[in-house]
Amino acid sequence: MKTVEATTAAANFASILSAVHARHESFEIVQQGVSCAFLIPVAACGSSTHELADDLAGAELSATDRRAFAATLRTGRKTLQPLKNPWA
């Protein structure tokens, strides 16, 4: 991750944003030596359901935590609306 001063980032925002998007570079924006923001590619922000499943498979949860997690998933599934076909 590259570090750049806030004033430099402001002056070169378009080129920095282009580097984040095109080259998947990450930047830490600092102001007077203090970190104040990060610019990271969108893909780096989230994870796929497969990555989540892999992470959960390796987690050691107590029985209480497993039950709470399962209950939360069931509640979430009930609130999902069916997908609508936009071409129908």
C-alpha positions as CSV (number, residue, x, y, z in Angstrom):
1,M,0.0,0.0,0.0
2,K,1.3,3.4,-1.0
3,T,1.1,6.4,1.4
4,V,0.3,9.8,0.0
5,E,-0.2,13.2,1.7
6,A,-3.8,14.6,1.5
7,T,-2.7,17.6,-0.4
8,T,-0.9,15.5,-3.0
9,A,-3.9,13.2,-3.2
10,A,-6.2,16.1,-3.8
11,A,-4.0,17.6,-6.5
12,N,-3.6,14.2,-8.3
13,F,-7.0,12.6,-7.4
14,A,-7.8,11.5,-10.9
15,S,-4.5,9.7,-11.5
16,I,-4.7,8.1,-8.0
17,L,-8.2,6.9,-8.6
18,S,-7.2,5.5,-12.0
19,A,-4.3,3.6,-10.4
20,V,-6.8,2.1,-7.8
21,H,-9.2,1.1,-10.5
22,A,-6.9,-0.1,-13.3
23,R,-3.9,-1.5,-11.5
24,H,-5.7,-2.5,-8.2
25,E,-3.3,-0.4,-6.2
26,S,-4.2,0.7,-2.6
27,F,-3.4,4.1,-1.1
28,E,-3.3,5.4,2.5
29,I,-4.1,9.1,2.7
30,V,-2.3,10.9,5.5
31,Q,-2.7,14.4,6.8
32,Q,0.2,15.7,8.8
33,G,1.5,12.2,9.2
34,V,-1.8,10.9,10.6
35,S,-3.8,8.3,8.6
36,C,-7.2,9.7,7.6
37,A,-8.5,7.6,4.7
38,F,-7.8,4.5,2.5
39,L,-8.5,4.2,-1.2
40,I,-8.7,0.5,-2.1
41,P,-10.1,-1.4,-5.2
42,V,-13.8,-2.4,-4.8
43,A,-13.0,-6.1,-5.2
44,A,-10.8,-5.9,-2.1
45,C,-13.6,-4.8,0.1
46,G,-15.8,-7.8,0.1
47,S,-15.7,-11.6,-0.2
48,S,-17.7,-14.1,-2.1
49,T,-20.0,-16.6,-0.5
50,H,-17.5,-19.3,-1.1
51,E,-14.8,-17.3,0.7
52,L,-17.2,-16.8,3.6
53,A,-18.0,-20.5,3.7
54,D,-14.3,-21.4,3.8
55,D,-13.7,-18.9,6.6
56,L,-16.7,-20.3,8.6
57,A,-15.6,-23.9,8.1
58,G,-12.3,-23.1,9.8
59,A,-13.9,-21.1,12.7
60,E,-14.2,-22.8,16.1
61,L,-17.5,-21.6,17.5
62,S,-19.1,-22.7,20.7
63,A,-22.4,-24.5,20.6
64,T,-24.2,-21.3,21.7
65,D,-22.5,-19.3,19.0
66,R,-23.4,-21.9,16.3
67,R,-27.0,-21.8,17.4
68,A,-27.1,-18.0,17.4
69,F,-25.5,-17.9,14.0
70,A,-27.9,-20.5,12.6
71,A,-30.9,-18.5,14.0
72,T,-29.6,-15.3,12.5
73,L,-29.3,-17.0,9.1
74,R,-32.8,-18.4,9.3
75,T,-34.2,-14.9,10.2
76,G,-32.3,-13.4,7.3
77,R,-33.6,-15.9,4.8
78,K,-37.1,-15.2,5.8
79,T,-36.7,-11.5,5.1
80,L,-35.3,-12.0,1.6
81,Q,-37.7,-11.2,-1.2
82,P,-37.8,-13.5,-4.3
83,L,-36.0,-12.2,-7.3
84,K,-38.1,-10.7,-10.0
85,N,-37.4,-11.4,-13.7
86,P,-36.8,-7.9,-15.3
87,W,-37.7,-9.3,-18.7
88,A,-41.0,-10.9,-17.8
